[in-house]
Amino acid sequence: MSAPTAPKAESVEFNPFSETFFNNPYDTYRRLREEAPLYHNAEYGFWAISRYEDIAPAYKDSATFSSAKGVTLDMIKIAELLKGIPPQLIMLDPPEHDRMRRLVSKAFTPRAVKAWADLVTETIHGFFDEIDDPTSFDAVGDFAALFPVEIICKILGVPADRRQQIRLWIDTYLAREAGNMMMSQAGAEASMAMGQYFESLLAERKADPQDDMLSELIASEYVAADGETKRLTDGEIIGFCRLLCGAGAETVTKLISNALVVFADHPDQWEALRQDRDKVPDAIEELVRFDGPLQYNFRVTTREVTYYGETIPADSPVMLITGAANRDDRVFDDPDVFDINRKRPFGYNLGFGYGTHSCLGAPLARMESRVALNLLLDKLPRYEIDRSKLSRVSMTNVAGWKSVPVRALPAE
């Protein structure tokens, strides 16, 4: 796991809880890759790697880089306090991870995802049709923030009157104040309220099963190592519901809002996409690479690991900076250039996770993004954004826009 010694750069400062990071981390990422590919932050007590050649193997090496204590720094720091609480899927290492993933992946088979196509299309078009003025609106608050959580909650079995509340809880507990890695008191209360809600919904479905994913999870069975047939525990099901809603709500919301800002900077590519819709899937992959919602994940080392002549001790938090790897010029030509026609290396995309913890819902996210982008291409053949009112979210490991005011322009 060792590599040639890299030049030291004491002047590089990387703080993932700073305004600089929230607003635009890519210049810092470039300096990290070039000057400090192994970076140590003494203030927060973590290490970070930023080159693709280091991050991709680390994602696949769960024996060395464990998820068991959490995938964000605050989770890792309070891991001892969380003992006894059933972990989410993303906090499991093999073989426990593989057992649960096999069970829940049955809900995301290609046939299941294909069956959701009408639901996805109707929901996305329905929310756009409800916009008061489709020629001038906030692409986040009036559209992109609303439909992803609606879709995943419908699939899961959350009643209509609670779906948008789920989104508000998620936004609250993911938010971070600049300079503070821990969630706020409001965030803790939102997280607790969401857990309590799923606990009550689980009890309802046990008493009265429905045709939804939650009922399927309750009924799922697996054969344990001792040969005994078992079912998921209540804690495991609730953890999966939280994970599914969080990932399902945030990823596509951020991807679509990021897309509108990126394409406003590249109107020629928006027009090319409008003329050739077959390029939409490639455009989505390029958006995930260029400015994806997922910026990083944390792992904890199970043993000493050496990079660039320096050793990370065992039991150390390590940040795998996905957003930096996706702009690495050792892998991508002109990585800071957005290009929907980019020729990509096979299997390159780290933006939906990689290895053991690749995103289970990625096919659904891609479907939603295709439908939403095609709709926006129809409705906004030419548009501009009001940059004076753009604002970014400040969240842990998720990046994107809180508000993207768009205005349709007349046809040329």
C-alpha positions as CSV (number, residue, x, y, z in Angstrom):
1,M,0.0,0.0,0.0
2,S,3.1,2.2,-0.1
3,A,3.8,4.7,-2.8
4,P,6.6,7.2,-3.8
5,T,7.2,10.0,-1.5
6,A,5.2,13.2,-2.5
7,P,6.3,16.8,-1.8
8,K,5.2,18.3,1.4
9,A,3.1,21.4,1.4
10,E,2.6,22.8,4.8
11,S,0.6,25.7,3.4
12,V,-2.3,23.5,2.2
13,E,-5.2,23.8,4.5
14,F,-8.2,21.6,4.1
15,N,-11.2,22.0,6.4
16,P,-14.4,20.2,5.3
17,F,-16.5,22.2,7.7
18,S,-15.4,25.7,6.3
19,E,-17.3,28.1,4.1
20,T,-14.5,27.7,1.6
21,F,-15.2,24.0,1.4
22,F,-19.0,24.4,1.2
23,N,-18.8,27.1,-1.5
24,N,-16.2,25.4,-3.8
25,P,-13.7,22.8,-2.8
26,Y,-12.2,22.0,-6.2
27,D,-9.2,24.3,-6.0
28,T,-8.3,22.9,-2.6
29,Y,-8.8,19.4,-4.0
30,R,-6.3,20.1,-6.8
31,R,-3.7,21.3,-4.3
32,L,-4.2,18.3,-2.1
33,R,-3.7,15.9,-5.1
34,E,-0.5,17.7,-6.1
35,E,1.0,18.8,-2.9
36,A,-0.5,16.7,-0.1
37,P,-2.0,13.4,-1.4
38,L,-1.9,12.2,2.1
39,Y,-3.2,15.0,4.3
40,H,-3.5,15.1,8.1
41,N,-5.9,17.5,9.8
42,A,-4.7,17.8,13.4
43,E,-7.6,20.0,14.5
44,Y,-10.3,17.5,13.7
45,G,-8.2,14.4,13.9
46,F,-8.5,12.8,10.5
47,W,-6.4,11.8,7.5
48,A,-7.5,12.4,3.9
49,I,-6.5,10.9,0.5
50,S,-7.4,12.6,-2.7
51,R,-6.0,10.7,-5.7
52,Y,-8.1,8.3,-7.7
53,E,-5.4,5.6,-7.6
54,D,-5.6,5.6,-3.8
55,I,-9.3,6.1,-3.2
56,A,-10.7,3.4,-5.6
57,P,-8.8,0.6,-4.0
58,A,-9.6,1.9,-0.5
59,Y,-13.3,1.8,-1.2
60,K,-12.9,-1.9,-2.2
61,D,-10.7,-2.8,0.8
62,S,-13.2,-3.0,3.6
63,A,-10.8,-5.3,5.6
64,T,-8.5,-2.3,6.0
65,F,-10.9,0.6,5.7
66,S,-13.8,-0.2,7.8
67,S,-17.3,1.5,7.8
68,A,-18.3,0.0,11.2
69,K,-17.8,3.2,13.1
70,G,-19.6,5.4,10.6
71,V,-19.1,7.2,7.3
72,T,-18.9,10.8,8.5
73,L,-16.5,12.2,11.0
74,D,-19.1,13.1,13.6
75,M,-20.4,9.5,13.6
76,I,-16.9,8.2,14.1
77,K,-16.2,10.6,16.9
78,I,-19.2,9.5,18.9
79,A,-19.1,5.9,17.9
80,E,-18.8,4.7,21.5
81,L,-22.0,6.5,22.3
82,L,-23.8,4.8,19.4
83,K,-23.0,1.3,20.5
84,G,-26.1,-0.8,20.9
85,I,-28.0,1.2,18.2
86,P,-28.5,-1.1,15.1
87,P,-26.2,0.2,12.3
88,Q,-27.3,1.2,8.9
89,L,-26.2,-0.8,5.8
90,I,-23.5,1.7,5.0
91,M,-22.0,1.1,8.5
92,L,-21.5,-2.6,8.0
93,D,-18.5,-4.5,6.8
94,P,-18.6,-8.0,5.2
95,P,-19.9,-10.5,5.9
96,E,-22.7,-8.8,7.8
97,H,-23.0,-6.1,5.0
98,D,-23.3,-8.8,2.3
99,R,-26.1,-10.6,4.2
100,M,-28.2,-7.5,4.6
101,R,-27.4,-6.1,1.1
102,R,-28.5,-9.4,-0.5
103,L,-31.9,-9.1,1.3
104,V,-32.6,-5.4,0.6
105,S,-31.2,-5.6,-3.0
106,K,-34.2,-7.8,-3.9
107,A,-36.2,-4.6,-3.8
108,F,-33.9,-2.9,-6.4
109,T,-33.7,-5.6,-9.1
110,P,-33.7,-4.3,-12.7
111,R,-37.3,-5.5,-13.1
112,A,-38.4,-3.6,-9.9
113,V,-36.7,-0.4,-11.1
114,K,-38.2,-0.7,-14.5
115,A,-41.7,-1.2,-12.9
116,W,-41.3,2.2,-11.2
117,A,-40.9,4.1,-14.6
118,D,-44.5,5.3,-14.7
119,L,-44.4,6.4,-11.1
120,V,-41.2,8.3,-11.6
121,T,-42.4,10.1,-14.7
122,E,-45.8,10.9,-13.3
123,T,-44.4,12.3,-10.0
124,I,-41.7,14.4,-11.7
125,H,-44.1,15.9,-14.3
126,G,-46.7,16.4,-11.6
127,F,-44.5,18.5,-9.5
128,F,-43.4,20.6,-12.4
129,D,-47.0,21.2,-13.4
130,E,-47.7,22.6,-10.0
131,I,-45.1,25.4,-10.3
132,D,-46.9,28.7,-10.3
133,D,-44.8,30.3,-13.0
134,P,-42.8,27.7,-15.0
135,T,-40.8,30.5,-16.7
136,S,-39.4,31.9,-13.5
137,F,-39.0,29.7,-10.4
138,D,-36.5,28.3,-7.8
139,A,-35.4,25.0,-9.4
140,V,-34.6,23.6,-5.9
141,G,-37.4,24.7,-3.7
142,D,-40.1,24.5,-6.3
143,F,-39.0,21.3,-8.1
144,A,-35.8,19.4,-7.4
145,A,-36.2,19.2,-3.6
146,L,-39.7,17.9,-3.9
147,F,-39.9,14.9,-6.2
148,P,-37.0,12.6,-5.2
149,V,-38.3,12.2,-1.6
150,E,-41.8,11.8,-2.9
151,I,-40.8,8.9,-5.2
152,I,-38.7,7.0,-2.7
153,C,-41.2,7.5,0.1
154,K,-44.0,6.2,-2.2
155,I,-42.0,3.1,-3.0
156,L,-41.2,2.6,0.7
157,G,-44.8,3.0,1.8
158,V,-44.7,6.4,3.6
159,P,-48.1,8.0,3.6
160,A,-48.5,11.1,1.3
161,D,-48.9,13.5,4.2
162,R,-45.5,12.6,5.8
163,R,-43.3,12.5,2.7
164,Q,-42.2,16.1,2.6
165,Q,-41.7,16.1,6.4
166,I,-39.1,13.3,5.8
167,R,-37.2,15.7,3.5
168,L,-37.3,18.5,6.1
169,W,-35.9,16.2,8.8
170,I,-33.1,15.0,6.5
171,D,-32.1,18.5,5.6
172,T,-32.1,19.5,9.2
173,Y,-29.9,16.7,10.5
174,L,-27.4,16.9,7.5
175,A,-26.9,20.6,8.0
176,R,-23.7,21.8,9.5
177,E,-22.6,25.3,10.8
178,A,-19.3,26.5,9.4
179,G,-16.5,25.3,11.7
180,N,-18.6,22.7,13.5
181,M,-18.5,19.0,12.4
182,M,-21.4,18.0,14.8
183,M,-25.0,18.3,14.0
184,S,-27.0,21.0,15.8
185,Q,-29.5,20.4,18.6
186,A,-32.2,20.9,16.0
187,G,-30.5,18.2,13.8
188,A,-30.4,15.8,16.7
189,E,-34.1,16.3,17.4
190,A,-34.9,15.9,13.7
191,S,-32.9,12.6,13.5
192,M,-34.7,11.3,16.6
193,A,-38.1,12.3,15.3
194,M,-37.5,10.6,12.0
195,G,-36.4,7.4,13.8
196,Q,-39.5,7.5,16.0
197,Y,-41.7,8.0,12.9
198,F,-40.3,4.9,11.1
199,E,-40.7,2.9,14.3
200,S,-44.4,3.8,14.4
201,L,-44.8,3.1,10.7
202,L,-43.1,-0.2,11.1
203,A,-45.6,-1.2,13.8
204,E,-48.5,-0.3,11.5
205,R,-47.1,-2.4,8.6
206,K,-46.6,-5.4,10.9
207,A,-50.2,-5.2,11.9
208,D,-51.5,-4.4,8.4
209,P,-49.0,-5.3,5.5
210,Q,-49.4,-3.3,2.3
211,D,-48.0,-3.6,-1.2
212,D,-44.9,-1.6,-0.5
213,M,-41.2,-2.1,0.2
214,L,-41.5,-1.7,3.9
215,S,-43.9,-4.7,4.1
216,E,-41.5,-6.7,1.9
217,L,-38.6,-6.0,4.2
218,I,-40.6,-7.1,7.2
219,A,-41.4,-10.4,5.5
220,S,-37.9,-11.0,4.1
221,E,-36.0,-14.0,5.4
222,Y,-32.4,-15.2,5.3
223,V,-30.5,-18.2,6.5
224,A,-27.9,-17.3,9.1
225,A,-24.5,-18.8,9.5
226,D,-25.8,-21.3,12.1
227,G,-28.4,-22.5,9.5
228,E,-31.3,-20.9,11.3
229,T,-33.9,-18.9,9.2
230,K,-34.2,-15.3,10.4
231,R,-35.7,-12.0,9.5
232,L,-34.4,-8.5,9.7
233,T,-34.7,-6.9,13.1
234,D,-36.8,-3.8,13.7
235,G,-33.6,-1.8,14.2
236,E,-32.2,-3.0,10.9
237,I,-35.3,-2.2,9.0
238,I,-35.6,1.3,10.5
239,G,-31.9,1.9,9.7
240,F,-32.5,0.9,6.1
241,C,-35.5,3.2,5.8
242,R,-33.5,6.1,7.1
243,L,-30.7,5.4,4.7
244,L,-32.9,4.9,1.7
245,C,-34.8,8.1,2.3
246,G,-31.7,10.1,3.0
247,A,-29.9,8.9,-0.1
248,G,-33.0,8.9,-2.2
249,A,-33.9,12.5,-1.3
250,E,-30.5,14.2,-1.3
251,T,-28.7,12.6,-4.3
252,V,-31.1,13.5,-7.1
253,T,-32.0,16.9,-5.6
254,K,-28.4,17.9,-5.6
255,L,-27.7,16.4,-9.0
256,I,-30.5,18.2,-10.8
257,S,-29.8,21.6,-9.1
258,N,-26.1,21.2,-9.9
259,A,-27.0,20.3,-13.5
260,L,-28.8,23.6,-14.0
261,V,-25.9,25.7,-12.7
262,V,-23.4,23.7,-14.8
263,F,-25.4,23.9,-18.0
264,A,-26.0,27.6,-17.5
265,D,-22.2,27.9,-17.7
266,H,-22.2,25.7,-20.8
267,P,-25.3,26.7,-22.8
268,D,-23.8,25.1,-26.0
269,Q,-23.8,21.7,-24.3
270,W,-27.4,22.3,-23.1
271,E,-28.4,22.9,-26.7
272,A,-26.5,19.8,-27.9
273,L,-28.3,17.8,-25.3
274,R,-31.6,19.3,-26.4
275,Q,-30.9,18.2,-29.9
276,D,-29.7,14.7,-29.1
277,R,-31.5,13.2,-26.1
278,D,-29.5,10.0,-26.5
279,K,-26.7,11.9,-24.8
280,V,-28.7,12.4,-21.6
281,P,-27.3,9.3,-19.8
282,D,-23.7,10.3,-20.6
283,A,-24.5,13.8,-19.4
284,I,-25.7,12.5,-16.1
285,E,-22.4,10.5,-15.6
286,E,-20.4,13.6,-16.5
287,L,-22.4,15.7,-14.0
288,V,-21.7,13.1,-11.2
289,R,-18.0,13.2,-12.1
290,F,-17.7,17.0,-12.5
291,D,-19.8,18.2,-9.6
292,G,-21.5,15.3,-7.9
293,P,-23.6,15.3,-4.8
294,L,-21.3,13.0,-2.8
295,Q,-18.0,14.6,-2.0
296,Y,-16.5,12.2,0.5
297,N,-16.9,9.2,2.8
298,F,-15.0,8.3,5.9
299,R,-13.6,5.0,6.9
300,V,-11.5,3.9,10.0
301,T,-8.3,2.0,9.5
302,T,-8.1,-1.5,11.0
303,R,-4.3,-1.5,10.7
304,E,-1.4,0.8,9.9
305,V,-1.4,2.0,6.3
306,T,1.4,3.8,4.5
307,Y,1.0,6.3,1.7
308,Y,3.8,8.5,0.3
309,G,6.3,7.6,3.0
310,E,3.9,8.5,5.8
311,T,2.0,6.0,8.0
312,I,-1.6,6.3,9.1
313,P,-2.0,4.6,12.5
314,A,-4.6,1.9,13.1
315,D,-8.0,3.1,14.3
316,S,-7.7,6.4,12.4
317,P,-10.5,8.2,10.6
318,V,-9.6,8.5,6.9
319,M,-11.5,10.7,4.4
320,L,-11.9,9.3,0.9
321,I,-12.4,12.4,-1.1
322,T,-14.5,11.2,-4.0
323,G,-15.0,14.7,-5.4
324,A,-11.2,15.1,-5.7
325,A,-10.7,11.6,-7.3
326,N,-13.3,12.5,-9.9
327,R,-11.2,15.5,-11.0
328,D,-7.8,13.7,-11.0
329,D,-5.8,14.5,-14.2
330,R,-4.0,11.2,-13.8
331,V,-7.3,9.5,-14.8
332,F,-9.2,12.2,-16.7
333,D,-8.1,14.4,-19.5
334,D,-8.8,18.1,-18.7
335,P,-10.7,17.1,-15.6
336,D,-11.9,20.6,-14.8
337,V,-13.6,20.8,-18.1
338,F,-17.3,19.8,-18.3
339,D,-17.9,17.7,-21.4
340,I,-21.0,15.5,-22.0
341,N,-19.1,13.8,-24.8
342,R,-16.2,12.8,-22.5
343,K,-14.7,9.3,-23.1
344,R,-14.6,7.7,-19.7
345,P,-12.5,4.9,-18.4
346,F,-14.5,1.7,-17.9
347,G,-16.0,1.5,-14.4
348,Y,-14.6,4.9,-13.4
349,N,-17.5,6.4,-11.7
350,L,-17.0,6.9,-7.9
351,G,-19.9,9.3,-7.6
352,F,-22.4,6.6,-6.7
353,G,-20.0,4.9,-4.4
354,Y,-17.6,2.1,-5.3
355,G,-16.9,-1.5,-4.3
356,T,-18.7,-3.0,-1.4
357,H,-20.8,0.1,-0.7
358,S,-21.7,1.0,-4.3
359,C,-25.1,2.8,-4.2
360,L,-27.9,0.3,-4.2
361,G,-30.3,2.9,-5.5
362,A,-28.1,4.2,-8.3
363,P,-30.4,2.8,-11.1
364,L,-33.4,4.6,-9.6
365,A,-31.4,7.8,-9.2
366,R,-30.2,7.6,-12.8
367,M,-33.8,7.0,-14.0
368,E,-35.1,10.0,-12.0
369,S,-32.3,12.2,-13.4
370,R,-33.0,11.2,-17.0
371,V,-36.7,12.0,-16.7
372,A,-36.1,15.3,-14.9
373,L,-33.4,16.4,-17.3
374,N,-35.5,15.6,-20.4
375,L,-38.4,17.5,-18.9
376,L,-36.3,20.5,-18.2
377,L,-34.8,20.4,-21.7
378,D,-38.4,20.6,-23.0
379,K,-39.6,23.3,-20.6
380,L,-36.4,25.4,-20.6
381,P,-34.8,25.3,-24.0
382,R,-33.0,28.5,-23.1
383,Y,-32.6,29.8,-19.6
384,E,-30.5,31.9,-17.2
385,I,-29.9,31.8,-13.5
386,D,-29.9,34.7,-11.1
387,R,-26.4,34.3,-9.6
388,S,-27.0,36.9,-7.0
389,K,-29.5,34.6,-5.4
390,L,-27.6,31.3,-5.7
391,S,-26.9,29.7,-2.4
392,R,-25.2,26.5,-1.5
393,V,-26.0,24.0,1.2
394,S,-23.6,23.5,4.1
395,M,-23.9,19.8,4.8
396,T,-21.8,16.9,5.9
397,N,-20.4,15.0,2.8
398,V,-23.2,16.3,0.5
399,A,-22.7,19.2,-1.8
400,G,-25.2,21.2,-3.9
401,W,-27.4,24.2,-4.1
402,K,-30.0,25.4,-1.6
403,S,-31.6,27.7,-4.2
404,V,-31.2,28.0,-8.0
405,P,-33.5,30.8,-9.4
406,V,-34.0,30.1,-13.1
407,R,-35.7,32.2,-15.8
408,A,-36.7,31.0,-19.2
409,L,-35.3,33.0,-22.1
410,P,-37.1,33.7,-25.4
411,A,-36.3,31.4,-28.3
412,E,-33.6,32.8,-30.6
